[in-house]
Amino acid sequence: MKNLGPAVLNIKLIKSEDGITLNQSHYTEKILSRFGFEDYKVSPTPYDASIKLKKFEREGKDQLRYSQIIGSPMYLAGATGPYISYAVSKLSRFTSNPGDDHYKALE
């Protein structure tokens, strides 16, 4: 087995006089591009708490795509983005049957 040095998936280590910073902006851009969100505006907060989401009772809208979209930020939230943890957690509750409101909140 070879020692390949520090290997951290999708995390850039930036050294400065103040210490080491972990950065995943490149991974965030990759996620946005993969799902067609690269032209969306940046939100000042990760989640709008005024949006009240509830269980969707009819047939869901593209469950697989919703799961893929929400899964990528889950990794990001766990690694270097705890500020999006609440939003990701809230939206991930609806992966079994997402509706239009869930997609709007995700966007």
Secondary structure by P-SEA (a helix, b strand, c coil): ccccccccccbbbbbccccbbbbcaaaaaaaaaaaccccccccccccccccccccccccccaaaaaaaaaaaaaaaaacccccaaaaaaaaacccccccaaaaaaac
